[in-house]
Amino acid sequence: MQILRGQKELNGKLSDDEIVKYCLLDDESKGILEKASQNFNLSFRSINKVLKVSRTIADLENSIDIKKSHLLEALSYRRR
């Protein structure tokens, strides 16, 4: 999936600009991420890690887009 998107790096090595390009969320998922970042006091770096994990989960399911379920699963793996 990463090659099909034109990624030159693995998901875990994406830069901030590449995260913006390859880790696109729909409006509902953006709202969930915003609420989670407020509830868990997520830093910019933590949000980027969640997005990279979400992208990987979507890739494992052969999904072009990151869906709500991918984001929620990535958030569930966070340490609190």
N, C-alpha and C positions, 0 to 999 in steps of 0.2 A: 504494500500500500504506500509506503514512504516513497519508493522510487516512482510510482505512478503520479504522485503529487509533485514530484520534482525536488524533493528534499535532498539535500546533500549531507545532512547529519541525521543521526538517530534521534528519536524523540527526546531522549534524556539529555541530549547535547544541544538542543535548539537555543538560539540566542533570543533576546527579547523581541527583536524584529520578526524573527521566524515564528515565534509563538503567536504574534498578532496575525501573521499570514496563514498559518496552518492549523491553528486551534480556534476555529470559529465556533461561536455558540449562537443558538437561536435566542429570541427575547426571553422565553421562559427560563432557559438555562442561565442566561445572564442575571436574571433576577434571583435565582437560587444561589448563584455564586456570590452575588452582592450581599445577600442576607447572611450567608455562611461566613463571609469575610468579616461582617460586623459582629455576628454572634461569637465567633471563635477568635476575633482580633487577628485575622490573618494579615501578614505583611505582604508587600508586593512580591517578594521572593516566594513566599508560601503559595500565593495564588498562582504564580507561574508553575510551581511544582505540581499543583493540582491539575492545571491545564495540560501539562505534559503527560501525566498519568492518565487523564481522561482521553487524550489523543491515542495513547497506547492501547487502552481498553477498546476504543472504537476500532482501531486497526485489527486487534485480535478477533473482533466480530465482523471483520470485513465491511465496516461501515465507513462511508465517505465522510459523513458528518458526525460530529460529537453530539450525542443525544443526551437527554435529561438523565437517563439511566446510567450512562457512562460517567457523567459528572457526579452523580450521587454515589456511585461505587467508588470513585476516586476519593471523594470526601470521607467515605467510611474507612478508608485505609489510613487516614491522618491520625497521628498520635495527639492526644489531648493533654 
